[in-house]
């Protein structure tokens, strides 16, 4: 029996309507390969990958098509067999056109695997190298090249690896289905991460709205006393790195510091599974697991799709959109990006596609700040969102910098709670970008 009372958490946060019931009981389906895929060379945080193919090149699924270019970069593999038709600039789900390789797929879909490694005998260096050449990036949203996280600086003592199983964004159930359907692979992936970093202690943080996953994972780790299942309060943004560390360990990551600085490494559920697949199955990261949901889609689903699959193909596979659909968002409703071009392709870290109706979208008119303080109470980082937004709108960027605008993780809790419907996080994002540009100018001066 598992008690869900006294769940751990952090200060602040909000409780948005979850709507996970739309897909939480739907197992993953494998979507057939599209006729054409568009593979952005920026599948990750950092420098874009460098193409090693050209127009007319025949490729196989799993074959390297773009190599890592710099330290913070990651290689890209073809998810299908076919022929490169062009290398061009195309639409991207992050909102800005990017260089991409376009492949016309064929029906053979022959897959090129990497040599298998024995998970019990593999060395830490071999794990990191395999993760690097497999092109694995974080599945939690930022898509940071994972091999870097598995290589903490020598002066940073890491005490614990924490897997993020919170999935605190409404609608999304991808990680939940992973925990239910691939439990043993998930634990194997966590153990590989622990070996790579040289850490004895592992933990999996799960919100208490996922009792079936908690029970299943608790049973799966019963023979691993050094791995704990941490039951956390259901609250957004419980899955943010700093909030997760606070809830699980009680430690606070200081402003401007990283999880490394408090002895923790955070990885997503999907990342751990990708690491297991790369080591034990020799499979590079060329698919994306995602939730397609919202009241505006005819057939909500959890899917495994080839990276580079256009949004339009996925929406069609899910029965198309309803007449009252008003917005399509890639990611979750709190931090996702609204789409304007459905030819934009899925990327490695795409976690969801939401088709929302006017019932689900807040289009209320903005009014003057009520000075109610709700945004301040909700901010998990103890910032003053209303003041930061005001300073940004007045272009007083140095004052905003002094108030800690660069600390903001743009979670959107402030905007969600604002009764005046002020787009606080949008103004803060604007100000944050300008402040970071100013800081860059100072460094180069």
N, C-alpha and C positions, 0 to 999 in steps of 0.2 A: 504494500500500500504506500502510495506517495502522497504526502501532504502538500497541497498547493498554497497553504496559508503562509504568512510571513515571507512572501517572495521578496527577493532583493531588488533594489532599484537605485535611482539617483534623484537629485532634487530637480523640480521643474518638470517640463514635458506636458504633453496633451494626450487626450484619448479620442482620436477621430473614429468615426464609424468604420468598422473593419471591412465588412462585405466580403470576407474570405469564404463564406458559405457557397459563393458562386462556383468555386473551383476546388475547394480543399479536399473533396472526396473523388476527384478525377485523376486517375493515374496518368503518367506521361504517355503521350502518343508520339511516334516518330513521323515527322512530316516528310513526304517524298521530296526528292531533289527538285528544285525549280529548274526551268529551262535555261535561265540566265542568272548568274550570281554576280554581285558587285562587292568586292572585298576591299574596304578602306585600308590604307596602309597605316593609318593611325588607329589601331585596335586597342591602344594602351595609353597610359600617361607617359609623357616624354616624347622623344624624337620618333618621327615616323620611320617605319621599316623601309629598307631599300630594295626595290624590285630586282629579281635576278632572272625574270622571264621577260619576253617581249611578244608583240603581236604574232600570232601563229604558233606559239609554243604549245605543244601537247603536254598536258599535266595529268597526274593521277591524284586521287583523294589521299591526303596525308603528305603530299610532296611539298617541299619547301618552295615558296614562290617569292618571298621577300625576306631578306635577312636583317638581323638586328643591326642598328646603326647608332652606336654609342652605348654608354653605360646604362642609361635609363631608356631602354628601348626593348623591343621584343620581336622575334621572328613571326612570320605569318605563313600558314600552310593552306593549300587548297582543300576545301571541304568536299569537292567533287572531282570526278574525272571529266576531262573535256579539253577545249582549246581556248587559249587566250585570244579574245577578239579585239581588245584594246586596253590601253592604260590611259585613264582620263581623270578629269575632275568631276565628281558627282555629288549628289545630295547625301547628307549624313544625318543620322538621328540626333547628333549633338547640336544641330542647328546651323552648322557652317559647312559649306562644300569642302571636300577633301579629295586628295589623290586616291585613286582606287584602281584595282585590277579587275577587269570584266572577263568572265569565263562563260562560254557556252557549254553547258554540260551535255554529256552523252549518257547512254544507258548502261555502260559497262560498270562504272563506279568501282574500279579496282582500287584497293586501298593499300598504301605503303605504310607499314608499321615500323617502328623503331625496335631494335633488339630488346627482348624481355630482360628484366632485372629481377633477381630474387629479393623480395621485400625484407626477408630476414637476414640476408647476407650483404645487402647493398650498403655502401659506405656513405657518410654525410656528403662528401665531395661528389660522389656519383649521383646522389639525389638532387643536389643543387644543379649539377650540370644537365641532368635529364630534364628538370623543370625549366631550365633556361632554353635548351634547344627545342623543347616541346611547345614553346611559346605561351606558357601558362601565365595568365594575368589574374589579378584579384577579381572575384565575382561580386564583391560588395558594392560596386558602383564606380570607384575611382579607377579601376583597371590598372593598378600599379603592377609593374613586372614582378612576379612572385619570387623569383630567385634572389632578388635584392632583399626582400623581407626575411629570407632564409639565411642571410649573411649579415647578421648584426655586427656593428663595430666591435673590435676586440675589447675595448674598454667598457662595453655595456654588458652587464651580467643579466642574462635572461632567466627568469624563475619559472615562467609559466607560458604555455601556448593556449590561447583561448579561441575556440571556434565559435563564430557568431551564427547561432541558430535562431535569433530573435525574429527576423523577418517582420519588423515592426511597421513597415509601410502597409497601409490598407490594400485590399484586393490581392496582393501577391501571395502565392502559395507554392512557388517553385522550390524553395528551401525545405518547406514542410514535406512536400512529396519526396524530395531527396532523402530526408530523414526516415520516412516511412518505407520507401522502396529500395534504398541502397544503404541500409544501416551498416552492414559489415564493411562495405567499401569505404564508407565515411570514417569509421573507426580506424581502418587500415591507413587511410590518408592522414589522419591525425597522428598516428604513431610514426609515420614517415617524416612528418613535419618536426615532431619532437626529436627524432634521431638526427635530422639535418641540422637543427639548431643546438643540439646537445643539452636538451632539457628533460628532466625526469617527470615533471608535472604537467598534465593536460586538463583542460576543462572545456565543457560545451555549455554555453549559455542559451537557454531556451525560455521564451515567455510562457507564462502559465496558461495561455489560451490554447496550448498545443499538448494536452494531456496524453494523447496517444503516442506522440513522438517521444515525450518524456519517458513513458513506460517502456517503449521499445528500446530506446538508447540506454536506459538504466539497466535493462536486461543484457544488452550487448556488451557493457563495460564491466560486468560483474567479476570477470576474471582479470581485470586490469585495475588494481587498487589505486594506481597513480593517475587515473582519469576519473574526473568527477562530473556529474550532471548538475549544473547550477540553474535552479528554477528562479526566473526573474519575473517581476511584475510586468503585466502587459501595458506598455506605455510607449508612446513615440517621443523621442528617438532612442529607444533602449538599445538599438543595434549600432549606434554610432560608437566609434572606437573608444573615445574618452568616457562615454556613459557606461559602456559595457565593462571597461576596466574598473570603474568606480563601483559598479554593482557587484562584480565578481570578487574583486580583491580588496576593495575599500580604499585603494590608492587613487589619488588625483594626478592627472597629467598636467603639469604647469603650462600656462600659456606659452606658445612658441616651441614647446617640446613635443617629443614623439613617444609612442608606447615603449620603445626601446629604453627610454630614460627612466621608466618605472619598472623595468624588468619584465615586460610583457610583449608578446607578439600576437597579433589578431589576424585570423584568417577566416574567410567565409566557408560555409558548408560546401558550396559548389567548388571552391578552390581545392579543398581537401580531396574531394572525389576526383577532380581533374589530375591531381598529383598521383593518386593511386592508379588511375588509368594510364598515366604516362609511364610509371614504373612497372606495374604488374602486367599491363596489356600492350605497352609500346605505342600508345595512342597519343598523337599530338592534339592540341586543343583546336579543333576545327568545327565544333558544334556549340550551340547555345541552348541552354535550358531556360524556358520562360513561361510565364503565365499570360494568357490572353483573356481579358475579363472586362467587366463593366456592363451596365444595363443596355449599352448600345450595340453589343455584338450578339449575333444570333446564337452562336454555339461557343460559349466559354470553354477553354481547354488549358491544360498544361502540356507543353510541347517540347520536343527536342528537334531543333532545326539546324540546317547547315548555316554557318556564319555567311553573311553576304546575301541571304534571302531577302528580297524586297518586302517591305511591310504589306504592300498590296497583295502579294501572294499569300501571306499568312492570314490576312483578313478574309480573303476568298476561301481559304481552307477551313476557316471557322464560320462559314455560312454567310459571310458578308455583314455589313453594318445595317442597323435599323434606320428607319426614316427620321427618327427623333434624335439621332446621334449628332452631337455638336462639337466634339473635340476628341482627338486621338493623342494620347500621351505615351511616350516611351519611358518606362521606369514606373515608379509609384506616383500617386497623386500629390505627394508632399514635395518631392525633389525631382520628379520626372520632367521631361522636356516635351512641350506641345509640338506636334508635327504639322508641317505645311506641305510636304512633298512625300507621297506614299511610295515613291520609288526608292526612298532611302532604305539602306539595308541593315539587317540585324548585325550586331557586333558581338565579340566574345563575352562581354559583361552585360549584355542586354538581359534584364531580369523580367521584363513584362511589357505588354502592349495593352493599354486601356482604352476602350471606346466608351466615352462618357456622354450621357444625355444631359439636357438642361436641368433635370432633377438633381444631378450629381455635381454640377458646376456652379460655383458661387459667382454670379455676375452682378451682385448688388453695387449700387453707386457709392463711390468713396465720399466720406464726409470729414469734417474737421476732427482732429485728435481729441478724445474725451478726457485724456489724462487719467484714465482708470487704472493704469499700471498692470493690466492683464498680461501684456507682452513681456514685462519684466519678470513677473512671477513664473511665466512659462519657460523663459529662456534657460536651457540647461547649462549654459556657460556663464550665467550671472552678468550678462551684458545689459545695456539699456537700449533696446532696439528702436524705440520711438525717437530717441535723441540721435542715434547713429543715422537713422533714415533722414531726419530733419537736416543734419549737418551735410549729408550727401547731396540732398536736393538743393542746398544753398551753396554747394561746391566748396565747403569749408573742410577740405580733405585732411589738412594737418590736425585740426581739432578732432576729427573722427579717428585719426590714427592714434592720438593720445588716449582716446576712450576705448581703444582695443578693437577697432573694426576688423583688423586682419585675423583676429581670433575666431570670428564668426564662421561656423561650418555650413551656413545657409540651409539649415534644416527646415525652415519655414514655420516653426511653432509660433513665432510672433505674428505672422500674417494670419495664421489659422485662428488665433484667439482674438484678433482685433475687431471690436464691434463697429469701428468706423470704416472697416474695409479698406484700410490704407495698405498699399502693397509694400509693406515694410522690408521684406527680404529682398525684393527687387531693387529698392533704393540702396539697401546695404550692399548688395552685390555690385551695383554700379560704383559706389564709393570705395568698396574694397579693391576693385580693379584699378581705380585711379590711384589709390594709395600705394598699391604694389608697384605701379608704374613709376611713381615718384621715388619709391625706395630704390628701384633699379637705377634710376637716373643718378641718385646720390652715390650709389656704389661705383658707377662708371665714371663719375666726375673726378 
